[in-house]
Amino acid sequence: MLGGSVKGGNIMGDFPTPLGPDSDYWLGRGRWIPSTPWDAVFNAVSQWMGVHDDADLDEILPNRESFSTCSLFSDKDLFTDGACACVDGATVCDDITYAPTLVPTGSPSFSPSKNPTSSPTTVPSDSPSSSPSFSPSENPTADLPDDGWLVANIFANGGSTARQAEVFGCINDSANPWKMFDGTTNKFKCDRSENGIGDPSNVNFTIPGFIISPNHGQLTIAKGIRFYPTSTNFGDDPKTYLLEGRVNSTLPWTFIAEGAFPGVAQGLPRNNQESDMDDGVINSSYESGDTNRSFTFIEYHSHVESFLEYRLSFPEGRNHPKNRNQMQWAEIEIPGMMLPFEPSVSPTLAPSMSPTVSPSKAPTVSKF
């Protein structure tokens, strides 16, 4: 099969065993009884085209009932954006919607409280208020330091050689998690299929995530989080997140924010990976994510605490716990502020005063 959404490079079905005249499927003169029916392929194609009801599939494929459900291919077997899979002997399909407002642009709402509301100015006070009220703003925007600068992603600043991350909850912990912070839609896949780490009922169950320690060594202030989904299945998206920070590795983690990514439950549109047709580059800024890409965004209005290290974990996937063997991310952005290095004060804490209090008076007198 050929196509943009086809999972290429795979051989479907099973080879006869043994692969020779002794096989029960051998008819002689190079002829074989097929082990995989054509109905298996067209079952997956029909699902991918939107036919999910078993009765409708039986009408399209009259011989479908002659085979067990899981012996037929599902659209997740053949297509990168499939919605159906065989689970415990039955076909289970994701609920998918393509509503145009799943990914609202972040720019109109990035500073929602700049314009004053009408209620505080309906009856203006004749005299100045010594204690101004903060109640009119539900999400007040806290003031940031004057000497910092705003960046699209505090994790990605400084170049790929100036970053490091530690993976947990993935058996492929040696893979490069910085694909999540490289400014492109190239995905990072967290494999959770072994040792019970993806099974909540197993004692080895571990919530996946990353400890990010940017080597630039500068304090940063997180002001939000953006999630860009991959090109593959909706079910592999993280549904919830927890972000924590600390100043150094000897201190406990401090809570920053947690919650659910908007739009993930409904199904976010997918992002293409880097290819000849798409360079995969994400062009974002502090004020807005890349509006030419699919992403979802949460803003931290009042957070002003600075940290050097961050721990980002993902307690639930979209289909958790039904689909718990892997999670995938195209990009994670933490827009925020970079703070300058603190100036070193040690050389000037105790400057020597004796040489300059009375400079050179004694030598000058002795010359005469």
N, C-alpha and C positions, 0 to 999 in steps of 0.2 A: 504494500500500500504506500502511496505517496500523498503528502499533504503537510500543511504548516503545523497542524496540531497532532500529527501522528507520532507515536513513540517509535522512532526509527531504530534500526539496528537490533531488533528482537526477532527471534524465531519462535512462533507460537505453536502450541500443541506438543505432542510427544512422539519421539522416534519409536518405531516398532522394536521390540526387544525379544530375541536377538535380531540384529539387522542382517538377515540372510534367509536362506531357504527353510531353515528350521523354525521360523516364526509362524504363528497361527494366522498371521495376516498375509502370508506369502501365497500368491496364486500361480506363480510360475512365470517364466519368460519376462522377468523384471516387473511384473504387475503386483500391486499391493491393494489390500482392502484399507481404505483410509481410516485412521484412528480419530480424526477430527472432522466433523461434518461442516459443510458450507454454512449450515445454519448458525454455527458458532460465530463466524465472522459477521454475518448479517445481523445477528442479535446485538452485537456491540455497535455496529453502524446505526441500527435503528434507535438504540438508546441514545447515542450521541446526537441524533437528529431530533430528540425530544420525546420519543415513545418510551414511556417508563412502565405503563400498566401491563401486567402479564397477559390479560385477555386481549389487549390490542396487539401485543407481540405475537401471541398464538395465531391471531388472524392473519398477520403479515407473513409469518413463518409456519405453515401448516404442520411441518415435521418437527417443530420445536418441542412438542410434548413427548417425543420419542427419546429425549435425552434429559438427563438430570440437569438442574439449573446451573450448578457449578461446573459442569463439563462444557458449558457454552461460555464464550468470552463476554466480558462486560466492557462498557466503553472506557472504564478506567484502565483496562488491560491494554487497549489499543491507542488511546488518545491522552494527551497531556492535560486536557481540561475536561476529562470525563466526570460524570456525576454518579455513576452506579458501580456497585461492586457486590460480589457474592460473599455474604457473611453468614456463617453457620447454616449453610444450605439454602439460604433465601437471598433474593436480590434486594439490596438496600440502596436507595438513591438519595442524594443530597437535595435539599430544597434550594434552588438557585433563583435569584432575581437579579435583573440588570437595571434596577432603578437608577435614573440619571443623577440622583442627589446622594448616592452612597458616599461619595468622597467630596465633601464641600471644600471649597478653596479656603486655605487658612488665612489669606491676607485680609478679607473684610472683617474677620473676628479676632485678629491678633491682638488688638488693643480695644476691646469693646467698651471700655468705660471712659474713653477720652472726652466724649461729649457729655456735658452735665445733663442729668435728668430734669424733668420739669418740676417734680415735687419740691426740691429744695428752694426753687426760685419763685414759686407761686405767691408766697407772702414774704418778700425780702425783709430782713431785719434792718431796723434803722441804725442800730449800733453794731460795731464789729463783734464777731463771736470769738471769745477767748479760747473756747474749746470746740473747734469745728467737729461736726458729726460725720462719722464714717459710714453710717447706716445706709445712705442712699445707694451705695455701690455694693452689689452682692459679691463681686469678685474684684476687690480693689487691686490695682496694679502697683506693686511695691517699687520704690525707687531703687535703682541700681547704682553702684559706685560710679564716680565720674571718670576714673582713670582706666577703666576697662574698655574692651571693644567687643562688638557683637559678631558672632559667627554662626554659620548654618548648622554646624555639628561640632560640639566640643570634643568628641572622640576622634574626629578625623583631622584636626588641625596639627600641622607639623610634618606631614608626609608619612608614607608607609613605613619608613625605617625608624620613625620615632614613636612607635606604638607597640603595645603588647597586650595580650588578653589571655585569660585562662578559662577553658571551657569546663562545665560540669553538667552531668546528666545526659551526656552523649557518649556512645562507645567510640566514636571517631574523634576523640578529644585532641588528636594530633593534627586534624584538619585546620585550615586557616580561617578562624572566625572573623578576621578582619575583612573578609568579603562583605560582611554586613556593614562596614563603615568605610568602604573604598570609593564611594561616590559614584557607583554604577549599580545596575540591576543584576549583576552576577550574584547568584544565590549561594547561601551557606546552608547545607542540609545537616541537621542533627539526627543521627541514626540512633534510635532507642529500641531496636528490635531484639536485643539480647540481654541476658542476665536479669531479666525482670525489671529493669530500671524504668520501663515505660508502662508497667502494670500497677495501678494503684493498690491492688490487693496483694502485691508481692512485697516482702520485707526489704527488697533491694530498690524499691521505687524511689526515684530521685527527680525532683523538679529540675528541668533544664535551665541553663542560663550561662552567664559570662561575668567574669571579674575583669574590668577594663582599667588599665593603669597607663594612661598616656605618658610617654617618656619625656614629653616636654616639661614636666614637673611644675606646671603652672596651676594655680587654683582656678577653678571654673565654677560657674553658677548655671545650673540647668533651669531652663525656662519652658520646657515642653518636650514632647516626644512625638516623632513621626514614624510610622511603619509603612514600608513599601512592600507589597506582596510579590511573590515570585511568579513565574510563568506557569507553574504547575497547580496541582489540586487545591481547591478551596479548603479541604479538610486539614491540610498541613499548616495552615496559618495559626499563629498564636492568638488565643482569644483574650487572655488577660496578662498583665505584667505587674512587676514590683520593682521599683527603682530605689536604691539605697546608696549612700555615700559615706566616705570617711576621709580624714586628713592623712592618716598613715595606717600601715598594716597592724599596728599594735592596738588600735582603738576599735571598739565595737561599731557595727554598721548603724547609720542613722537613717531613719525613714525619710524619703523624699516624696514619693507618690506611688499610687497603685490604682488599678481600675481595668476596665474592658476597653479594647480598641473599638471605636465606633465603626459600624458597617461590616465587621468580620462575621458576625452571626448571620447576616443576610447574604454575604458573599461579595467580596471586593472584586472589581475587574482586575485582570492579571496584567503584569508587566513583561514585556519581551526581554530576553537576555541579550547580551552582546552578540551581534552577528554581522554579516555583510550588509544587511538591510537596516540595522539599528546599532549605533555605537554603545548603547546602554548607559550613556553618561546621564547623571542626574544633575540638573542645573537648579539649585535651590539657593535660598538666602536665609538670613535670620528671620525675615518677615514672612516668608512663604516657602512652602515646598514647591517641587517642580510640577506645575499645573499641566504639563504634557505627560505626566506619569500618574499612575494610580497610587494614592496614598491616603492614610487617615491620620488625624492629628489631635493631640490633647495639649492644652496650654496650662502652664503653672503660673498663674497670675501673681501669687503672693510669695513665691519661693525666692529667697535671697541668700541662703546659706551656701558657702563655697566649700568645695572638696577637691582632693587630688585623685582619689580612686572611686570607682563606682561598681556596684553589683546590680546587674539587670537579669531578672529571672522571669520565667513564663509559666505560672502555675497550671494554666489550662490551654489546651488546643481547641480549635473550632469544633472538632468532633470528639473531644475528650469526654469519657474514656473510650468511646467506640473506635476511634482512629488515633491510636496513641503511640504507634511505632516510630513516628518521625515528626519533626517540625522543620519548616523551611522559612528563610527570610531572604528578601532581596537587599534591603537596606534598612538600617535603623539610624535615624538622625535625632540628636539631642541639641536643638538650637539653644544657645545660651551666651554667656559672657566669659571671655578670657580675661584674667586679671594679671597685671604685670608682676614680675618677681619683686619680692620685698628687698629693698636695698640692704646690703650688708653694713651693719653699724659697728662691727667689732673693731675695725682699724681706728675709728674715731671716738670710741667710748671714753678712752682715757688718754687724750693727746698729751704729749710732753710739753709742759709749759715753761720749764726752766730755761731752755735755750733761747726762747723768744721774749721772755718778760723783760730782760735787760740785755739786749743784743750788743755784744762787742764793746761795751763800755770799758771794761777792765783792760783789754789789750790796747785800746786807743790811748788810755792814760799812761800805760807803761812805756809807750814809744817816746813820750816826752820826759 
